[in-house]
Amino acid sequence: MHILIVIFKNLSMKTLLSTVSLVCKTWYRMARDPGLWHHIDLQHQHKADDRVLWILTSLSDRVVTLNLCDTKLISSDCLMLVAEKCPSLQSLVLTRFFGVVDEVLGCIGKHCHQLLNLHLEGCYRITDEGLVKIAEGCERLRQVHLSRCSYVTDKGICALATKCKYLQQITLENCRKVTNNSVLALAEGCPNMEFISLMFTAVTDESVQHIRKMRKITVLDLSSNPSVNPRSLASITQFCSKLECINVSLNEQLDDDCIIEIVRCGRELKRLYCVSCAITDRALIKIGEYTKTLVTLDIGWCKEVTDEGVCKLSATCPTLRYLGLIRCDKVTADTVEHLVSQFPHINYSTFLLESRKLIEKARQGGFQFNDDINQ
């Protein structure tokens, strides 16, 4: 029996319910063993309703993870009841669960004190009031993801920074009311911060000064923040030496000098995204000279980059495995074709190459184009 339970743990929830439990009465009972239901994943299950959620969370007295991403029929009332009866929850994914309101967050904060990871991306109805309740009740939080929560302001983020001292990751993309005050609070209150996304927020140069205090940070996204200038950003890797990934895309102020300095001091830098920045071949040549770690570089929509810079970078950066070149209009198709042949270990991305990949994938899936039919 024990061996079967171990085997069943490797099966999906759907397989357990629709296949295993139908074999015989013994397997039916085993498929409902509490040890198999610590992790409940209803992601994209659009037909799952309150009844389904209640039954599944009743199979075990220790539900640890619950994923309700993109579910449509589960009510906020049922979610609050589930939060009350699942005090062992450590990971809760409510991405695009549009029934989440402050009252739901209050219930989670009241009952789920073991919570470590909370995903609320796209839960546009929540406000600072709900986040304050989470901060007060879930002090062990390690990750909070709040992308597109447009009513969230510095008040809610500062509450998290003050109460949740162990916070390591926070995502604030498209939270337009989040300012430098939130970054300051996180820098001072969360010494273990490793990942912070501030894409399309209201931060300015001042936030970079605060981020410099986050000495453990490995991933930083400051894209779509044109108020951040190159002079303040250039020295970020001098202070945050563990940075492995930086996204500074969609900021036309960022020039060669800024990117060169980021790479020169970024001893651990593996991924750099500078789409639609004001860089030229000079930056690419210097990147090839300085880096010994860079694996991914995306310079799409950098209109001044030419064949020369791309060729020299490819030849001098042995660790490079991906180079994004979409809408680098001065890089010719012939040059890219030559590079693909000369450096097969590098995945070059252009509109032409990506279109070919899509066509080939369609053919492998059985789709026939007119040219195929006529041959």
C-alpha positions in Angstrom: 0.0 0.0 0.0 2.7 2.4 1.0 4.6 1.8 -2.3 1.4 2.7 -4.3 0.9 5.9 -2.3 4.5 6.9 -3.2 3.8 6.1 -6.9 0.5 8.0 -6.8 2.3 11.1 -5.6 3.8 11.4 -9.0 0.5 11.5 -10.8 -1.5 14.6 -11.6 -4.6 15.6 -9.7 -6.7 14.8 -12.8 -5.3 11.3 -13.2 -5.9 10.5 -9.5 -9.6 11.5 -9.7 -10.6 10.4 -13.2 -8.5 7.3 -13.6 -6.9 5.9 -10.5 -10.0 6.2 -8.3 -12.1 4.2 -10.9 -9.9 1.1 -10.9 -11.3 -0.5 -7.7 -12.5 0.3 -4.3 -9.0 0.0 -2.8 -7.5 2.4 -5.3 -10.5 4.7 -4.8 -9.7 4.9 -1.1 -6.0 5.3 -1.7 -6.5 8.1 -4.2 -8.1 10.0 -1.4 -5.2 9.5 1.0 -4.5 12.8 2.8 -0.9 12.6 2.0 -1.7 13.0 -1.7 -3.6 16.2 -1.3 -1.1 18.6 0.3 -0.8 20.3 -3.0 -3.9 21.3 -5.0 -3.5 22.8 -8.5 -6.6 24.1 -10.2 -4.8 26.4 -12.5 -6.8 27.2 -15.7 -9.5 24.8 -14.6 -12.3 27.0 -15.8 -15.1 24.6 -14.8 -13.9 24.2 -11.2 -16.4 25.8 -8.8 -17.0 26.1 -5.1 -18.0 22.5 -4.7 -14.9 21.2 -6.4 -12.6 23.4 -4.3 -14.3 22.5 -1.0 -14.1 18.7 -1.7 -10.4 18.8 -2.7 -9.4 20.9 0.3 -11.3 18.5 2.6 -9.2 15.5 1.5 -6.3 16.6 3.7 -6.0 18.5 7.0 -2.7 19.9 5.8 -3.0 21.6 2.5 0.3 23.3 1.8 0.0 24.8 -1.7 -3.1 26.0 -3.5 -3.1 27.3 -7.1 -6.3 29.0 -8.3 -4.8 30.9 -11.2 -7.3 31.9 -13.8 -10.2 30.1 -12.2 -13.6 31.6 -13.1 -16.4 30.0 -11.0 -14.9 30.0 -7.5 -16.4 32.7 -5.2 -14.6 34.9 -2.8 -16.9 33.5 0.0 -15.7 30.0 -0.7 -12.1 31.1 -0.8 -12.4 32.7 2.6 -13.9 29.5 4.1 -11.0 27.5 2.5 -8.4 29.9 4.0 -10.0 29.4 7.4 -9.7 25.6 7.2 -6.2 25.5 5.7 -4.0 27.1 8.3 -0.9 25.2 7.0 -0.9 27.0 3.6 2.5 28.0 2.6 1.9 28.9 -1.1 -1.2 30.6 -2.4 -1.6 31.5 -6.1 -4.5 33.8 -6.9 -3.2 35.2 -10.1 -6.1 36.8 -12.1 -8.6 35.5 -9.5 -10.8 38.6 -9.9 -13.0 37.8 -6.9 -10.1 38.7 -4.5 -11.0 41.8 -2.5 -9.6 43.2 0.8 -12.0 41.1 2.8 -10.4 37.9 1.3 -6.9 39.2 2.2 -8.0 39.9 5.7 -9.2 36.3 6.1 -5.9 35.0 4.7 -4.0 37.2 7.1 -6.1 36.0 10.0 -5.8 32.3 9.4 -2.8 31.5 7.2 0.1 32.5 9.4 2.5 30.0 7.7 2.2 31.6 4.3 5.5 32.0 2.5 4.5 32.8 -1.1 1.5 34.9 -2.3 0.6 35.6 -5.9 -1.9 38.3 -6.5 -1.0 39.4 -10.1 -4.0 41.0 -11.8 -6.1 41.1 -8.6 -7.1 44.7 -9.5 -9.7 45.2 -6.7 -7.3 44.9 -3.7 -6.1 48.0 -1.9 -3.6 48.9 0.8 -6.2 47.9 3.4 -5.9 44.3 2.4 -2.1 44.3 2.2 -1.9 45.7 5.7 -3.9 42.7 6.9 -1.6 40.4 5.1 1.4 42.1 6.6 0.0 41.8 10.1 -0.9 38.1 9.8 1.7 36.6 7.5 5.0 37.8 8.8 6.9 34.8 7.4 6.3 35.8 3.8 9.2 35.3 1.4 7.5 36.3 -1.9 4.7 38.7 -2.8 3.7 39.3 -6.4 1.4 42.3 -7.0 1.7 43.1 -10.7 -1.2 45.2 -12.1 -2.7 45.8 -8.7 -3.4 49.4 -9.6 -4.9 50.6 -6.3 -1.8 49.5 -4.3 0.3 52.5 -3.0 3.3 53.1 -0.8 1.2 52.5 2.3 0.6 48.9 1.5 4.2 48.2 0.4 5.6 49.9 3.5 3.4 47.8 5.7 4.8 44.6 4.1 8.4 46.0 4.4 7.9 46.8 8.1 6.3 43.5 9.1 7.6 40.9 6.7 11.3 41.0 7.5 12.1 37.8 5.6 10.8 39.1 2.3 13.0 38.0 -0.6 11.0 38.7 -3.7 8.5 41.4 -4.6 6.9 42.1 -8.0 5.3 45.5 -8.5 4.9 45.8 -12.3 2.4 48.3 -13.4 1.7 49.5 -9.9 1.7 53.2 -10.9 1.1 54.5 -7.4 4.3 52.9 -6.0 7.1 55.5 -5.6 10.6 55.8 -4.1 9.2 55.6 -0.6 8.3 51.9 -1.2 11.8 51.1 -2.4 13.3 52.9 0.6 11.1 50.9 3.0 12.0 47.6 1.3 15.7 48.5 1.4 15.7 49.3 5.1 13.2 46.6 6.3 14.0 43.6 4.2 17.7 42.8 4.3 17.3 39.5 2.4 15.7 41.0 -0.7 16.9 39.1 -3.8 14.4 40.0 -6.5 12.5 43.2 -7.1 10.5 44.2 -10.2 9.6 47.9 -10.5 8.6 47.9 -14.2 6.3 50.8 -15.1 6.0 52.2 -11.6 6.5 55.8 -10.4 10.1 55.4 -9.2 12.9 57.8 -10.1 16.7 58.1 -9.7 16.2 58.2 -6.0 15.1 54.6 -6.0 18.4 53.5 -7.4 20.2 55.0 -4.4 18.0 52.9 -2.1 18.4 49.7 -4.3 22.2 50.0 -3.8 21.6 49.1 -0.1 20.1 45.7 -1.2 23.4 43.8 -1.2 21.8 40.4 -1.8 19.8 41.3 -4.8 20.2 39.1 -7.9 17.4 40.2 -10.1 16.4 43.8 -10.8 13.7 45.1 -13.3 13.7 48.8 -13.8 12.2 48.7 -17.3 9.7 51.3 -18.5 11.0 53.9 -16.0 12.2 56.9 -18.1 12.8 59.0 -15.0 15.8 56.8 -14.1 18.8 58.4 -15.8 22.0 56.6 -16.9 24.3 58.4 -14.4 22.6 57.0 -11.4 22.1 53.5 -12.9 25.6 53.0 -14.2 27.1 52.2 -10.8 24.4 49.8 -9.7 26.6 46.7 -10.1 29.4 48.3 -8.1 27.2 48.2 -5.0 25.0 45.2 -5.9 27.8 42.8 -6.8 25.5 39.7 -6.8 23.3 40.9 -9.6 22.7 38.2 -12.2 19.8 39.8 -14.2 19.1 43.4 -15.0 16.2 44.8 -17.2 16.6 48.4 -18.1 14.5 48.3 -21.3 12.4 51.1 -22.7 14.5 53.9 -21.5 15.9 55.9 -24.3 18.2 57.9 -22.0 20.4 54.8 -21.3 23.5 55.1 -23.5 26.7 53.2 -24.2 28.5 54.5 -21.1 25.8 53.3 -18.8 25.5 49.8 -20.2 29.3 49.5 -20.4 29.7 50.4 -16.8 27.0 48.0 -15.7 28.7 45.1 -17.5 32.2 46.1 -16.5 31.4 45.8 -12.8 28.8 43.1 -13.1 31.0 40.1 -12.3 28.0 37.8 -11.9 25.8 39.3 -14.6 24.2 36.6 -16.8 21.2 38.3 -18.3 20.9 41.9 -19.6 17.8 43.4 -21.2 18.2 46.8 -22.8 15.5 46.8 -25.4 14.9 50.2 -27.0 17.8 52.0 -25.4 20.3 54.4 -27.0 23.2 52.0 -27.4 25.5 51.6 -30.4 28.2 49.2 -31.6 30.6 50.7 -29.0 28.6 49.2 -26.2 28.5 45.8 -27.8 32.2 45.8 -28.5 33.0 46.7 -24.8 30.5 44.1 -23.5 32.4 41.4 -25.5 35.7 42.7 -23.9 34.5 42.9 -20.3 32.1 40.1 -19.6 33.0 36.5 -18.8 29.5 35.5 -17.6 26.8 37.0 -19.9 24.5 34.4 -21.3 21.5 36.4 -22.5 21.5 39.9 -24.1 18.4 41.5 -25.7 19.0 44.7 -27.6 15.9 44.6 -29.7 14.8 48.0 -31.1 18.2 49.5 -30.6 18.2 51.3 -33.9 21.9 52.3 -34.0 23.4 48.8 -33.6 25.0 47.5 -36.8 26.6 44.4 -38.3 30.0 45.4 -36.9 28.9 45.4 -33.3 26.9 42.2 -33.5 29.8 40.4 -35.2 32.4 41.5 -32.7 30.2 40.7 -29.7 29.5 37.2 -31.1 33.2 36.6 -31.6 34.4 37.8 -28.2 31.7 36.7 -25.8 32.2 32.9 -25.4 29.4 32.5 -22.8 26.7 34.2 -24.9 23.8 31.9 -25.8 21.0 34.3 -26.8 21.1 37.6 -28.6 17.8 39.4 -29.2 18.0 41.6 -32.4 14.3 42.2 -33.3 14.0 45.5 -35.1 17.7 46.3 -35.1 17.2 47.6 -38.6 20.9 48.2 -39.3 21.7 44.6 -38.8 21.3 42.9 -42.1 19.7 39.5 -42.7 22.8 38.3 -44.6 25.0 39.0 -41.6 22.6 37.2 -39.2 22.5 34.2 -41.6 26.3 34.1 -41.5 26.4 34.4 -37.7 23.9 31.6 -37.3 26.2 29.4 -39.3 29.5 30.6 -37.6 28.2 30.6 -34.0 25.7 27.8 -33.7 25.8 27.9 -29.9 24.1 31.4 -30.0 20.4 31.7 -30.5 19.9 34.8 -32.6 16.4 36.3 -32.5 15.0 38.4 -35.4 11.6 38.7 -37.0 12.7 36.5 -39.9 14.2 33.8 -37.7 11.3 33.7 -35.3 8.9 33.5 -38.3 10.8 30.5 -39.6 10.5 28.8 -36.2 6.8 29.3 -36.1 6.3 28.0 -39.6 8.4 24.9 -38.8 6.5 24.3 -35.6 3.2 24.5 -37.5 4.5 22.0 -40.0 5.5 19.6 -37.3 2.0 20.0 -35.9 0.5 18.8 -39.2 -0.3 22.2 -40.7 0.1 22.4 -44.5 1.0 25.6 -46.3 0.0 26.2 -49.9 3.6 25.7 -51.0 3.7 22.3 -49.3 0.5 21.3 -51.0 1.6 22.4 -54.5 4.9 20.5 -54.3 
